[in-house]
């Protein structure tokens, strides 16, 4: 029987269970809030990836379960014995609340088993160690199969004097996760206070920011920003022949309504242009609401990516490409 560690937001656990319910012959054991162990036959990594889950953030195989830190080096030696590559990423997650990732990494990186590799945080092959109350789950896998190349699917960003809002971290995470082209001309719907506009500026774009509310002065005063102080539907009536290679939307409205507004703006997006939208979800029925909203999007754009990111809350982020 195969074992697979998976992580999700604690408040999205029931939605993740709804997605995993599509897999036959599997069983889930809770490891900690927002973390579980999937047990079943067949290639569980392949089966979960085939689901294209929205609410599962990260997975890795659990090929060994180790009772203590002292046993980590020997288990790592056993797992990597037949691995002939020269590079290896080492990931650690501690679910016990003790924040012992550093100790886990030290135990692995200082061992002779790992010392023969060139190590880095995002190599193609990953040795993952997840510590729970009942032991440490260890597995070797390809980063492309883990739903996220970061340990636990966690992207941490520090607030700086240039950070306009924490909402900016969502778009930053999109750019860090996906091999997207650099934006040149971007349309930001519902832009205030300007967190997403700031991220686009940092990547070299000129931005039309649409929102009746004020923008942060650090954004408003940038000569590359045109602020349309009105509603999105009014801007679309006045936009004329303008065109953009990026269309982004982080508006606080029902997912389906947000999709409707976005699709109304789609004629302004160039062929091959990139669309990024967050879909705000209710407390109940989120999985269905997300799928319904994505189905509307899929009628007009190709979906490149859809997931509840580390910096999403009651929402998922979709990235699409206009045909």
C-alpha positions as a Markdown table, in Angstrom:
| # | Residue | x | y | z |
|---|---|---|---|---|
| 1 | Unk | 0.0 | 0.0 | 0.0 |
| 2 | Unk | 1.4 | 3.4 | -1.0 |
| 3 | Unk | 1.3 | 6.4 | 1.4 |
| 4 | Unk | 1.2 | 10.1 | 0.4 |
| 5 | Unk | 1.5 | 13.2 | 2.6 |
| 6 | Unk | -0.7 | 16.1 | 1.5 |
| 7 | Unk | -1.2 | 19.6 | 2.9 |
| 8 | Unk | -4.1 | 22.1 | 2.5 |
| 9 | Unk | -5.4 | 25.1 | 4.4 |
| 10 | Unk | -7.0 | 24.0 | 7.7 |
| 11 | Unk | -10.3 | 25.7 | 6.7 |
| 12 | Unk | -10.2 | 24.0 | 3.3 |
| 13 | Unk | -9.9 | 20.5 | 4.6 |
| 14 | Unk | -13.5 | 19.5 | 3.8 |
| 15 | Unk | -13.1 | 20.8 | 0.2 |
| 16 | Unk | -9.9 | 18.8 | -0.2 |
| 17 | Unk | -11.7 | 15.7 | 1.1 |
| 18 | Unk | -14.4 | 16.4 | -1.6 |
| 19 | Unk | -11.7 | 16.3 | -4.2 |
| 20 | Unk | -10.0 | 13.2 | -2.9 |
| 21 | Unk | -13.4 | 11.5 | -2.8 |
| 22 | Unk | -13.0 | 11.1 | -6.6 |
| 23 | Unk | -10.3 | 8.5 | -6.0 |
| 24 | Unk | -11.5 | 5.0 | -5.4 |
| 25 | Unk | -9.9 | 2.6 | -2.9 |
| 26 | Unk | -8.1 | 5.2 | -0.8 |
| 27 | Unk | -8.2 | 6.1 | 2.9 |
| 28 | Unk | -7.3 | 9.4 | 4.6 |
| 29 | Unk | -5.6 | 9.7 | 8.0 |
| 30 | Unk | -5.4 | 13.1 | 9.6 |
| 31 | Unk | -1.8 | 14.1 | 10.7 |
| 32 | Unk | -2.5 | 17.6 | 11.9 |
| 33 | Unk | -4.9 | 20.5 | 11.0 |
| 34 | Unk | -4.6 | 20.9 | 7.3 |
| 35 | Unk | -2.4 | 17.9 | 6.8 |
| 36 | Unk | -3.2 | 14.2 | 6.0 |
| 37 | Unk | -1.9 | 10.9 | 4.9 |
| 38 | Unk | -3.5 | 9.3 | 1.9 |
| 39 | Unk | -3.3 | 5.5 | 1.7 |
| 40 | Unk | -4.1 | 3.3 | -1.3 |
| 41 | Unk | -3.0 | 1.2 | -4.1 |
| 42 | Unk | -1.4 | 2.3 | -7.4 |
| 43 | Unk | 0.7 | 5.5 | -8.0 |
| 44 | Unk | -1.0 | 7.9 | -5.6 |
| 45 | Unk | 1.2 | 10.8 | -6.8 |
| 46 | Unk | 0.0 | 10.3 | -10.3 |
| 47 | Unk | -3.6 | 9.8 | -9.3 |
| 48 | Unk | -3.7 | 13.0 | -7.3 |
| 49 | Unk | -1.9 | 15.0 | -10.0 |
| 50 | Unk | -4.5 | 13.8 | -12.5 |
| 51 | Unk | -7.2 | 15.3 | -10.3 |
| 52 | Unk | -5.7 | 18.8 | -10.8 |
| 53 | Unk | -6.9 | 19.6 | -7.3 |
| 54 | Unk | -7.8 | 23.1 | -6.3 |
| 55 | Unk | -7.5 | 22.9 | -2.5 |
| 56 | Unk | -4.5 | 20.5 | -2.0 |
| 57 | Unk | -1.4 | 22.7 | -1.8 |
| 58 | Unk | 1.4 | 20.1 | -1.7 |
| 59 | Unk | 2.1 | 16.4 | -1.7 |
| 60 | Unk | 5.0 | 14.0 | -1.3 |
| 61 | Unk | 5.4 | 10.2 | -1.0 |
| 62 | Unk | 5.9 | 8.7 | 2.4 |
| 63 | Unk | 8.2 | 5.8 | 1.6 |
| 64 | Unk | 9.6 | 5.6 | 5.2 |
| 65 | Unk | 8.1 | 6.5 | 8.5 |
| 66 | Unk | 10.8 | 7.2 | 11.1 |
| 67 | Unk | 10.2 | 7.2 | 14.8 |
| 68 | Unk | 12.9 | 9.7 | 15.8 |
| 69 | Unk | 15.4 | 12.3 | 14.4 |
| 70 | Unk | 18.3 | 9.9 | 15.2 |
| 71 | Unk | 17.0 | 7.5 | 12.5 |
| 72 | Unk | 16.8 | 10.2 | 9.7 |
| 73 | Unk | 20.4 | 9.8 | 8.3 |
| 74 | Unk | 20.1 | 6.0 | 7.9 |
| 75 | Unk | 16.7 | 6.4 | 6.3 |
| 76 | Unk | 18.0 | 9.1 | 3.9 |
| 77 | Unk | 20.9 | 6.8 | 3.0 |
| 78 | Unk | 18.5 | 4.0 | 2.2 |
| 79 | Unk | 16.2 | 6.2 | 0.1 |
| 80 | Unk | 18.9 | 7.9 | -2.0 |
| 81 | Unk | 21.2 | 4.8 | -2.4 |
| 82 | Unk | 20.0 | 4.1 | -6.0 |
| 83 | Unk | 19.6 | 7.8 | -7.0 |
| 84 | Unk | 22.4 | 8.6 | -9.5 |
| 85 | Unk | 21.8 | 12.3 | -9.9 |
| 86 | Unk | 24.2 | 15.0 | -8.6 |
| 87 | Unk | 21.7 | 17.5 | -7.3 |
| 88 | Unk | 19.0 | 17.1 | -4.6 |
| 89 | Unk | 16.6 | 19.4 | -2.9 |
| 90 | Unk | 15.9 | 18.8 | 0.8 |
| 91 | Unk | 12.5 | 19.9 | 2.2 |
| 92 | Unk | 11.3 | 19.8 | 5.8 |
| 93 | Unk | 7.9 | 20.5 | 7.3 |
| 94 | Unk | 7.1 | 20.2 | 11.0 |
| 95 | Unk | 3.4 | 19.7 | 11.8 |
| 96 | Unk | 3.9 | 19.3 | 15.6 |
| 97 | Unk | 3.9 | 23.1 | 16.3 |
| 98 | Unk | 7.4 | 23.0 | 17.5 |
| 99 | Unk | 8.8 | 24.6 | 14.3 |
| 100 | Unk | 11.6 | 22.1 | 14.1 |
| 101 | Unk | 12.2 | 22.4 | 10.3 |
| 102 | Unk | 15.7 | 23.7 | 11.0 |
| 103 | Unk | 16.6 | 20.7 | 13.1 |
| 104 | Unk | 15.2 | 18.2 | 10.5 |
| 105 | Unk | 17.2 | 19.9 | 7.7 |
| 106 | Unk | 20.4 | 19.9 | 9.8 |
| 107 | Unk | 20.0 | 16.2 | 10.5 |
| 108 | Unk | 19.7 | 15.5 | 6.8 |
| 109 | Unk | 22.1 | 17.9 | 5.3 |
| 110 | Unk | 24.9 | 17.0 | 7.8 |
| 111 | Unk | 24.5 | 13.3 | 7.1 |
| 112 | Unk | 27.0 | 11.6 | 4.7 |
| 113 | Unk | 24.1 | 10.3 | 2.7 |
| 114 | Unk | 23.2 | 13.8 | 1.6 |
| 115 | Unk | 26.7 | 15.3 | 1.7 |
| 116 | Unk | 27.6 | 13.7 | -1.6 |
| 117 | Unk | 24.9 | 15.8 | -3.4 |
| 118 | Unk | 24.8 | 19.4 | -4.5 |
| 119 | Unk | 21.7 | 20.7 | -2.6 |
| 120 | Unk | 19.4 | 23.6 | -3.2 |
| 121 | Unk | 15.8 | 24.5 | -2.4 |
| 122 | Unk | 14.3 | 23.9 | -5.8 |
| 123 | Unk | 16.2 | 21.1 | -7.5 |
| 124 | Unk | 14.4 | 18.7 | -9.8 |
| 125 | Unk | 14.5 | 15.8 | -7.3 |
| 126 | Unk | 13.4 | 16.3 | -3.7 |
| 127 | Unk | 13.9 | 14.5 | -0.5 |
| 128 | Unk | 10.9 | 15.5 | 1.7 |
| 129 | Unk | 10.6 | 15.0 | 5.4 |
| 130 | Unk | 7.3 | 15.8 | 7.2 |
| 131 | Unk | 7.3 | 15.5 | 11.0 |
| 132 | Unk | 4.0 | 14.7 | 12.7 |
| 133 | Unk | 3.1 | 13.5 | 16.2 |
| 134 | Unk | 3.5 | 9.9 | 15.3 |
| 135 | Unk | 6.8 | 10.1 | 13.4 |
| 136 | Unk | 8.7 | 11.6 | 10.4 |
| 137 | Unk | 7.4 | 10.8 | 6.9 |
| 138 | Unk | 10.2 | 10.6 | 4.4 |
| 139 | Unk | 10.0 | 10.3 | 0.6 |
| 140 | Unk | 11.9 | 11.0 | -2.7 |
| 141 | Unk | 10.1 | 12.5 | -5.6 |
| 142 | Unk | 10.2 | 14.9 | -8.6 |
| 143 | Unk | 9.4 | 18.5 | -7.8 |
| 144 | Unk | 7.1 | 18.7 | -10.8 |
| 145 | Unk | 4.9 | 16.0 | -9.2 |
| 146 | Unk | 4.5 | 17.7 | -5.8 |
| 147 | Unk | 1.9 | 20.4 | -6.8 |
| 148 | Unk | 4.4 | 23.0 | -5.6 |
| 149 | Unk | 8.3 | 23.1 | -5.7 |
| 150 | Unk | 8.5 | 24.7 | -2.2 |
| 151 | Unk | 8.5 | 22.8 | 1.1 |
| 152 | Unk | 4.9 | 22.3 | 2.1 |
| 153 | Unk | 3.8 | 24.6 | -0.7 |
| 154 | Unk | 4.7 | 27.5 | 1.5 |
| 155 | Unk | 5.8 | 30.8 | -0.1 |
| 156 | Unk | 6.8 | 33.3 | 2.5 |
| 157 | Unk | 7.3 | 37.0 | 1.7 |
| 158 | Unk | 8.3 | 39.8 | 4.1 |
| 159 | Unk | 6.4 | 43.0 | 4.4 |
| 160 | Unk | 8.7 | 45.8 | 3.3 |
| 161 | Unk | 8.3 | 49.6 | 3.1 |
| 162 | Unk | 7.4 | 49.1 | -0.6 |
| 163 | Unk | 4.6 | 46.6 | 0.1 |
| 164 | Unk | 1.2 | 48.2 | -0.5 |
| 165 | Unk | -0.9 | 45.3 | 0.9 |
| 166 | Unk | -0.6 | 41.7 | 1.7 |
| 167 | Unk | -2.9 | 41.0 | -1.3 |
| 168 | Unk | 0.2 | 41.7 | -3.4 |
| 169 | Unk | 1.7 | 38.4 | -2.2 |
| 170 | Unk | -0.9 | 36.4 | -4.1 |
| 171 | Unk | 0.2 | 37.9 | -7.5 |
| 172 | Unk | 3.9 | 37.6 | -6.5 |
| 173 | Unk | 3.3 | 33.9 | -5.7 |
| 174 | Unk | 1.8 | 33.5 | -9.2 |
| 175 | Unk | 4.8 | 34.9 | -10.9 |
| 176 | Unk | 7.2 | 32.9 | -8.7 |
| 177 | Unk | 5.3 | 29.6 | -9.4 |
| 178 | Unk | 4.7 | 29.9 | -13.2 |
| 179 | Unk | 6.9 | 30.6 | -16.2 |
| 180 | Unk | 4.8 | 33.6 | -17.3 |
| 181 | Unk | 6.0 | 36.3 | -19.8 |
| 182 | Unk | 6.9 | 39.7 | -18.4 |
| 183 | Unk | 3.9 | 42.0 | -18.5 |
| 184 | Unk | 4.2 | 45.1 | -20.7 |
| 185 | Unk | 0.7 | 46.7 | -20.7 |
| 186 | Unk | -1.6 | 45.5 | -17.9 |
| 187 | Unk | -5.2 | 46.2 | -16.9 |
| 188 | Unk | -5.9 | 45.9 | -13.2 |
| 189 | Unk | -9.6 | 45.7 | -12.3 |
| 190 | Unk | -10.6 | 46.6 | -8.8 |
| 191 | Unk | -7.0 | 47.8 | -8.2 |
| 192 | Unk | -7.3 | 49.8 | -4.9 |
| 193 | Unk | -5.2 | 50.2 | -2.9 |
| 194 | Unk | -2.8 | 49.1 | -5.5 |
| 195 | Unk | -1.0 | 45.9 | -4.3 |
| 196 | Unk | -1.4 | 44.0 | -7.6 |
| 197 | Unk | -0.6 | 47.2 | -9.6 |
| 198 | Unk | 2.7 | 47.5 | -7.6 |
| 199 | Unk | 3.7 | 43.9 | -8.4 |
| 200 | Unk | 3.0 | 44.5 | -12.1 |
| 201 | Unk | 5.1 | 47.7 | -12.0 |
| 202 | Unk | 8.0 | 45.8 | -10.4 |
| 203 | Unk | 8.0 | 43.5 | -13.4 |
| 204 | Unk | 8.2 | 46.3 | -15.8 |
| 205 | Unk | 4.6 | 46.9 | -16.8 |
| 206 | Unk | 2.6 | 50.1 | -17.5 |
| 207 | Unk | -0.7 | 49.7 | -15.7 |
| 208 | Unk | -4.2 | 51.0 | -16.1 |
| 209 | Unk | -5.7 | 50.7 | -12.6 |
| 210 | Unk | -9.5 | 50.7 | -12.5 |
| 211 | Unk | -11.2 | 51.5 | -9.2 |
| 212 | Unk | -13.4 | 54.3 | -7.8 |
| 213 | Unk | -11.3 | 54.2 | -4.6 |
| 214 | Unk | -8.0 | 55.9 | -4.0 |
| 215 | Unk | -4.7 | 54.2 | -4.8 |
| 216 | Unk | -1.8 | 54.2 | -2.4 |
| 217 | Unk | 0.4 | 57.3 | -3.2 |
| 218 | Unk | 3.3 | 55.0 | -3.9 |
| 219 | Unk | 1.3 | 53.6 | -6.8 |
| 220 | Unk | -0.8 | 56.7 | -7.7 |
| 221 | Unk | 2.3 | 58.9 | -8.2 |
| 222 | Unk | 4.1 | 56.4 | -10.5 |
| 223 | Unk | 4.2 | 57.8 | -14.0 |
| 224 | Unk | 3.6 | 54.4 | -15.4 |
| 225 | Unk | 0.1 | 54.2 | -13.8 |
| 226 | Unk | -3.1 | 55.5 | -15.3 |
| 227 | Unk | -5.8 | 55.5 | -12.6 |
| 228 | Unk | -9.4 | 55.4 | -13.9 |
| 229 | Unk | -11.5 | 56.4 | -10.9 |
| 230 | Unk | -14.7 | 54.6 | -11.7 |
| 231 | Unk | -16.4 | 51.2 | -12.0 |
| 232 | Unk | -15.0 | 48.6 | -14.3 |
| 233 | Unk | -18.2 | 48.5 | -16.4 |
| 234 | Unk | -17.8 | 52.3 | -17.0 |
| 235 | Unk | -14.2 | 52.0 | -18.0 |
| 236 | Unk | -15.0 | 49.2 | -20.5 |
| 237 | Unk | -17.5 | 51.6 | -22.2 |
| 238 | Unk | -14.7 | 54.2 | -22.6 |
| 239 | Unk | -11.7 | 52.0 | -23.3 |
| 240 | Unk | -12.0 | 52.3 | -27.1 |
| 241 | Unk | -9.3 | 50.4 | -28.9 |
| 242 | Unk | -6.9 | 50.0 | -26.0 |
| 243 | Unk | -5.3 | 46.6 | -25.6 |
| 244 | Unk | -3.4 | 44.8 | -22.9 |
| 245 | Unk | -1.2 | 41.7 | -22.6 |
| 246 | Unk | -2.2 | 41.2 | -18.9 |
| 247 | Unk | -5.7 | 41.4 | -17.4 |
| 248 | Unk | -5.8 | 40.9 | -13.6 |
| 249 | Unk | -8.7 | 41.0 | -11.2 |
| 250 | Unk | -8.7 | 40.6 | -7.4 |
| 251 | Unk | -12.1 | 42.2 | -6.8 |
| 252 | Unk | -14.1 | 41.3 | -3.7 |
| 253 | Unk | -17.2 | 39.9 | -5.2 |
| 254 | Unk | -18.9 | 36.5 | -5.8 |
| 255 | Unk | -16.8 | 34.3 | -8.0 |
| 256 | Unk | -19.3 | 34.0 | -10.8 |
| 257 | Unk | -19.9 | 37.7 | -10.8 |
| 258 | Unk | -16.2 | 38.4 | -10.9 |
| 259 | Unk | -15.8 | 36.0 | -13.8 |
| 260 | Unk | -18.7 | 37.9 | -15.6 |
| 261 | Unk | -16.9 | 41.2 | -15.2 |
| 262 | Unk | -13.6 | 39.8 | -16.3 |
| 263 | Unk | -15.1 | 38.2 | -19.4 |
| 264 | Unk | -16.7 | 41.6 | -20.3 |
| 265 | Unk | -13.1 | 43.0 | -20.3 |
| 266 | Unk | -11.7 | 40.1 | -22.3 |
| 267 | Unk | -11.9 | 41.8 | -25.7 |
| 268 | Unk | -9.2 | 44.2 | -24.4 |
| 269 | Unk | -6.8 | 41.4 | -23.8 |
| 270 | Unk | -4.6 | 40.6 | -26.7 |
| 271 | Unk | -4.5 | 37.1 | -28.3 |
| 272 | Unk | -2.0 | 35.1 | -26.2 |
| 273 | Unk | -2.5 | 37.5 | -23.3 |
| 274 | Unk | -2.5 | 36.4 | -19.6 |
| 275 | Unk | -5.5 | 36.5 | -17.3 |
| 276 | Unk | -5.1 | 36.3 | -13.5 |
| 277 | Unk | -8.2 | 36.3 | -11.3 |
| 278 | Unk | -9.0 | 35.3 | -7.7 |
| 279 | Unk | -12.3 | 33.6 | -7.2 |
| 280 | Unk | -13.9 | 34.5 | -3.8 |
| 281 | Unk | -15.7 | 31.5 | -2.3 |
| 282 | Unk | -18.5 | 31.1 | 0.3 |
| 283 | Unk | -18.1 | 29.2 | 3.5 |
| 284 | Unk | -20.4 | 26.4 | 2.1 |
| 285 | Unk | -20.4 | 25.0 | -1.4 |
| 286 | Unk | -16.9 | 26.3 | -2.2 |
| 287 | Unk | -15.9 | 23.4 | -4.3 |
| 288 | Unk | -19.0 | 23.6 | -6.5 |
| 289 | Unk | -18.8 | 27.4 | -6.8 |
| 290 | Unk | -15.2 | 27.2 | -7.8 |
| 291 | Unk | -15.8 | 24.6 | -10.4 |
| 292 | Unk | -18.8 | 26.5 | -11.8 |
| 293 | Unk | -16.8 | 29.7 | -12.1 |
| 294 | Unk | -13.9 | 28.0 | -13.7 |
| 295 | Unk | -16.3 | 26.4 | -16.2 |
| 296 | Unk | -17.4 | 29.9 | -17.3 |
| 297 | Unk | -13.8 | 31.0 | -17.7 |
| 298 | Unk | -12.9 | 27.9 | -19.6 |
| 299 | Unk | -15.5 | 28.7 | -22.3 |
| 300 | Unk | -13.3 | 31.7 | -23.3 |
| 301 | Unk | -9.7 | 31.1 | -22.1 |
| 302 | Unk | -7.4 | 28.2 | -21.6 |
| 303 | Unk | -6.8 | 27.5 | -17.9 |
| 304 | Unk | -3.1 | 27.3 | -17.2 |
| 305 | Unk | -3.3 | 27.0 | -13.5 |
| 306 | Unk | -5.9 | 26.9 | -10.7 |
| 307 | Unk | -5.1 | 26.4 | -7.0 |
| 308 | Unk | -5.7 | 27.8 | -3.5 |
| 309 | Unk | -2.3 | 29.4 | -3.1 |
| 310 | Unk | -0.5 | 29.7 | 0.2 |
| 311 | Unk | -1.5 | 33.4 | 0.3 |
| 312 | Unk | -5.1 | 32.8 | -0.7 |
| 313 | Unk | -7.8 | 32.7 | 2.0 |
| 314 | Unk | -11.4 | 31.8 | 1.1 |
| 315 | Unk | -10.5 | 31.9 | -2.5 |
| 316 | Unk | -8.6 | 30.3 | -5.3 |
| 317 | Unk | -6.4 | 31.9 | -8.0 |
| 318 | Unk | -6.9 | 31.1 | -11.7 |
| 319 | Unk | -4.4 | 31.9 | -14.4 |
| 320 | Unk | -5.5 | 31.6 | -18.0 |
| 321 | Unk | -4.3 | 32.4 | -21.5 |
| 322 | Unk | -6.5 | 34.0 | -24.2 |
| 323 | Unk | -6.5 | 32.0 | -27.5 |
